[in-house]
Amino acid sequence: AVVSTQSGHYGRDSLIKPYSSMSMDTPMWDYSGSTIVSNNEIRLTPDHQSKAGRVWNTIPLMSRNWEILMEFKVHGQGRTLYGDGFALWYSHERQLMAGPVFGAKNGFNGLGIFFDTYSNHNGEHSHGHPYISAVVHNGTQTYDHDSDGTHNELAGCQCSFRGQKHDTFVSIKYINNILTVHTDVRGKSKWTKCFEVKNVVLPVGYHLGLSASTGDLADNHDVKMLKLYEVDLVEGQTYNVDEALKLVPSAEGEPDRPHVHPKKTEKGSSVLWTIFYIFITLVIVFSAIGIGIIVWQKKQEDRRRKRFF
């Protein structure tokens, strides 16, 4: 069984193939950007540069506990360089306009699960890619794409979901303020825990969405299937709709970390060393040329002398 806690999925909040009957003006899902709907998949971006696509559900999710099961595929012609990735959203605003956070806008209000395939940051908080992470924002924070969002992510894990020949899946549970992500990307029908974060506060009434983007590098970002499951309240859990609607997104994961930028002295030192190496190289080259000219002139002089003897 995929998940033991699921009690039934909502058809209106799910994406289930075939998609041939779906149109770009369906009342339950809105599409924008480079998104293309085919019979077996929803392609958020093609394997071309500078593309961004989005799909958003029009109906607010009112379940207190829920789980999302998604089948996806990230692939393309690139063997070593590819990007950028895609995101699954649970946010207050349906972000149909393009933005810098995997094709959606920054300063979002809600939860973002990011499937990042390209490393933009190699500094103190660097990690391997592909990488799955979670971020909860309340509309006042910003996601730093250039540092892969490591300064305010809740949790994350490396996950080789890109370029697989077999089906790849992710399970995202939000039950009793606990966010848990599992993956099945090895083709063995076995779930592996990516991370679990407690004390995650999310309101009801937000919207599900997906987005993806490419930049100088590209990939196909395909959604094969997305099923939303309502999960029953656990023992001792209460649910007041009015109160749940007023909640402000928050989490007690890793705190915001200070941005670490290269020191100017280090950058200057690096430039000086580069200039020094170039200078030394030029000295060696010109010295070799000079020596060659001297040797050639000496040989010519020796030949002229021999003619007189």
Secondary structure, 3 states (H helix, E strand, C coil): CCCCCCCCECCCCCECCCCCCCCCCCCCEEEEECCEECCCCEEEECCCCCCEEEEEECCCECCCEEEEEEEEEEECCCCCCCCCEEEEEEECCCCCCCCCECCECCCCEEEEEEEECCCCCCCCCCCCCCEEEEEEEECCCCCCHHHCCCCCCCEEEECCCECCCCCEEEEEEEECCEEEEEEECCCCCCCEEEEEECCEECCCCEEEEEEEECCCCCCEEEEEEEEEEEECCCCCCCCCHHHHHCCCCEECCCCCCCCCCCCHHHHHHHHHHHHHHHHHHHHHHHHHHHHHHHHHHHHHHHHHHHHCC
